[in-house]
Amino acid sequence: MKYSINEMPKETRRKIKESIQQNFEAIRKIAHLEIDELKELLDVSRQTIYNIEKRKSDLSYPQIVVLLLVLGKISETNQQL
């Protein structure tokens, strides 16, 4: 099922956000992203990345979109290798 972000039910958005936040550190490591690289991409501090990984802070929807775009680009690049 395809949605624009505004059409997606709030509960679906919440579940996606929660899943990404619960797995944030693992996602970063699987993508071979260092904390310093990710902080630059998301335009946040190292402390914020740490807090997100420890579930003390939440990702915003714009940060989730950036993260998904970066992961998509990494996946695309890996497929071309």
C-alpha positions, 0 to 999 in steps of 0.5 A: 500500500502506498501513501503520501506521508500526509495520507498515512494513518497516524498509527502507521507513522507512529509504528514506523517511527517507533521501530526505527527508534528502537533499532536506531543503533543497529541500523547505524552499525549495519549501514557502517555509519559512524556517529560523526557521519550520522550527526552531520547528516541529521544536523544534530550533536553527538550527544543527540545521536547517543540520546536517540540510541539510548532512547532518551530522545526521539527522532523527528519525522524529517530526521527519519526521512533523511535517514531513510534516504541515506540508507536507500542510497547506501543500499543502491550503492552496494547493489552497484558494487 
